[in-house]
Amino acid sequence: MPGTIALALGKRLETARHAAKLTRRQVHEASGVSVSMIRKLEDGERWPSDTVLVALARAVQTSPEELLDGPRRSDSRVHQAIPAIQRVIAAYDLPEDGPVRPLPELAAAVGRAVEQRVQSQYARLAEEAPPLLEELFRAVDQARGADRAHAARLLAQAVRSADAVAYKYQHRDLSGRLVELMRWAASLAADPALEAAAAYVRMETFFAAGQLGPGLRSLRTAVDRMPTLGTERLVAAAAALHMRAAVAAGRMRQADDARLHMREAEALAGRVPERLYDGTAVGPDSVEVHRLAVAVELGDPGDLQEAVAAAARWAPPRDLPAERRSHYYIDLGRAQVQLGRPQHAAESLLVARQIAPQHVREHGQVRAELATMVRLTRGRDARVMALARWARAV
């Protein structure tokens, strides 16, 4: 059995054991599995037989499926809306006849979808996305000339909003299809800034597949292909690419590359006011948010100490989108966990939950963070346990 898979199962077993407030001896007494075997399983050194897995799951008050695959997805209106999005995009290039509102009205509707995305209102967005996408597919099909380019830009933004739902809620295949649709719409619009935004979003597929090297190359290629940065939109698009490249390089533990991309992002973001550009928040405050994210990905204790200290002096302003602000506190919690401060991390996650509960509850890194916090506190911190159960980390 591959070591990484066995180690992941071991971490889930240890987390479930601490959540149930059980020692290995108590699990042995409840399951009949030896203490030494439990230790080896938790350390990822052994793989359980079906009989042992069932016995251990019963002892730690979970199911074999959750030990193997992790906690089930939370119940949500979002998951119920996913099939409608899938049906609509299946025939994106063969839209049925129907009404199409004037482009200014469609632009207002797309603006609401973008706002729902950046404010992490995923349930409402998932329910309203299918008819909007369907209408935009008709608009692109029927329009000509400059109107078609305008409709394509609107479609790219709406598709990106729908992709946020698919990606956050772990519908990876659907997310990949939506990313390709965004790239298709951006190419129809022949808009370099929008094409750069599509490259920014495409990095999600590389993150999900664990293909960080190709993903980082794709971001660098997108930067190289950009024309002269003669407008605010183009400057912001380039800054966004560098911010995302810095995070990718950090996750690969390429410190020099990560810091180089952060310097590029800082220089570019300093030239534009903080706001949304083609759906991405860019500006000096967004650079600060990414600075913390890069420190967390690199995992250097000195950088983490400095980042946590900086968080005592700076906080993301309230006019930043909720998704970005909540991500800052998620990353702050991750830094605090890495520094062995689970109680401080719980405070950070509570702030993140207050800002954007839907974003926090469905964030994969939050679940991993909370599982680590459960192990660090041995399931004895009531606040940590409440958060972990709310996010279905245990």
CORRA-V790007 format. One record per pair of residues at least 6 apart in sequence whose C-alpha atoms are under 6 Angstrom apart, sorted by the first residue. I is the first residue (numbers start at 0). J is the second residue. D is the distance in Angstrom with one decimal. If there is no record, write none. Layout:
BEGIN
I,J,D
I,J,D
END
This chain:
BEGIN
5,43,4.7
6,43,3.9
8,67,5.9
9,40,5.3
9,41,3.7
9,42,5.8
9,43,5.2
10,41,5.9
11,66,5.8
13,41,5.8
14,370,5.9
14,374,5.5
15,59,5.9
16,59,5.3
17,377,4.9
17,378,4.8
18,378,4.7
20,378,5.7
23,34,5.9
26,58,5.8
27,33,5.6
27,34,5.8
29,58,5.4
30,54,5.1
30,55,5.8
30,58,5.7
39,45,5.7
53,63,5.7
56,62,5.1
56,63,5.4
76,122,5.8
77,122,5.0
77,125,5.7
80,125,5.8
80,126,5.7
84,129,5.1
91,136,6.0
94,137,5.6
99,134,6.0
109,157,5.8
113,160,5.9
116,160,5.7
117,320,5.4
117,322,5.3
118,320,5.7
118,321,4.7
118,322,5.6
119,322,5.6
119,355,6.0
119,358,5.7
121,164,5.9
135,154,5.8
139,147,5.5
139,150,5.4
139,151,5.9
148,188,4.2
151,184,5.1
151,188,5.4
152,188,5.8
155,181,4.7
155,184,5.3
158,181,5.9
162,174,5.3
162,177,5.7
165,174,5.2
166,174,5.4
178,201,5.9
182,197,5.5
185,193,5.7
185,194,5.3
192,233,5.3
192,236,5.8
195,236,6.0
199,240,5.8
202,214,5.7
205,211,5.9
205,214,5.3
215,244,5.9
228,234,5.4
238,264,4.5
238,267,5.4
238,268,5.7
241,260,5.1
241,264,5.2
242,264,5.6
245,257,4.2
245,260,5.0
245,261,5.7
246,293,5.1
248,257,4.9
249,257,5.3
249,293,5.4
249,296,5.0
249,297,4.8
250,296,4.7
252,297,5.2
268,282,4.6
268,283,5.6
269,283,5.8
272,282,5.7
273,281,5.5
273,282,3.9
274,280,5.4
274,281,5.9
288,327,5.6
291,306,5.9
292,330,5.9
294,302,5.8
294,303,5.9
295,334,5.6
303,334,6.0
315,324,5.9
321,355,5.9
325,351,4.4
325,354,5.9
328,347,5.3
328,351,5.4
329,348,5.9
332,344,4.0
332,347,5.3
335,344,5.3
341,372,5.5
352,359,5.8
360,390,4.8
366,392,4.7
369,387,5.6
370,392,5.8
387,393,6.0
END
